[in-house]
Amino acid sequence: MNEMKDVDELSVFLDFYNSEALKKANTATEIFEAKMNMQNIMNLIENAEPITLSEAYETLGVEYGAEQKDIRNSYRQLSMKFHPDKNPGDNVSEEKFLRIVQAYKKLQI
């Protein structure tokens, strides 16, 4: 049940960025690119190297055993900062974003 909540929250978050990109799109090509970008992000997350529990806490900058609200707040703040749509062409930010998403998924109870 909680795993479904994680997927839903992640989907809502990614849909928000996708909708923002779509609002800015003026042509069919830009719309297509925005949709492909979101699909690429989801594929990268699914195929990324596994993250350990200690790496997850470190990635989100929270202490071991942190409350879910603190984990969620850190995730939201960091994912917005490093999201590929906010940092186009920045591979380092993209890698950080993927690790942040993985860390969040790992720390969900």
N, C-alpha and C positions, 0 to 999 in steps of 0.2 A: 504493500500500500504506500509506504513512504517513498519507495523507489519511483513510483508513478508520480508522486508529488515533485520529486527532484526533476524528473523529465519534463513535467508540466512547467515548472518554474524556469528551467533552462530554455524551454521552447518559447515561453512568453518573453523572456529577456532577448533571445535572438530574433524573435518576430518584431520586437520593438525596433531594433536596429535595422532590420530588413524594411520595415514600413517607413522609417526615416529616410533610408536610401531611396526607396521608391518615390517618396514625396519629392525628392530632389531630382529625380530622373525626368528628363524632358523628351527623350526619344525611346523608341522600342529597344534600341541597342543598350541604352543605359538601364532600362528596366531588366532586360535579360542579364546584363552584367551584375546587377544588384542581387538577383535571384541566384545566379551561379556562385557569387561570392559567399552567400549564406550556406549553400550546399557544400561548398569547399570547406568551410569552417567546420561544419558538422562531420564531414568525412575525416578531416584531420584529427578531430577530437576522438572519434571512434577508433582510429588507427594509431594513435599516439602510444609511446612507450609507457608502461604502467608506472604509477607513482606510489611511493611508500607512504605510510602514515606520517612518519616524521617529516618527510619532504612536503606533505600536504600542509601540515601546520606551519612549517617554515615559509612555504610559498605564500600563504595567506597572511603571514605575519601575526598569527595568534598563538597564544600559549597552549600547551598540551592540555586537553580537557576543557577548552573554551566552550562557552555556551553557544547554542545554535544561533542565537540572534547576533552574537559577535562574529561568528563565522560568516553568516549571511551578509552582515554589513560590510565586512572586509572584502568579501567576494564581489559584491555590487560595486564598491568603490574602485577596486583594482581592475575589474573587468571593463568598466567604463573607461578607465584611464588607458588601458592597453588594447582596447578593441581595434581590430584591423580597419574598420571604417573610420575611426578617428586618427589612425596612423597608416594611411595608404602607402604601400611599398616598403614599410619598415618591417623587415623579417624578424628582428629582435623583439619588437612589440607583439608580433603575431605568435612567436614561440612562448612569450610570457603569458599571453592571453590563453593559449591552449593549456599551459600548466596550471593557470589559475582555475580554469573550468574543471580540469581533472582533480585538482585539490579540493574544490568545493564538492564535487560528486563523491570523492573518497570520504570526506568528513561528515556527510549526511548520515544521520542515525536511522 
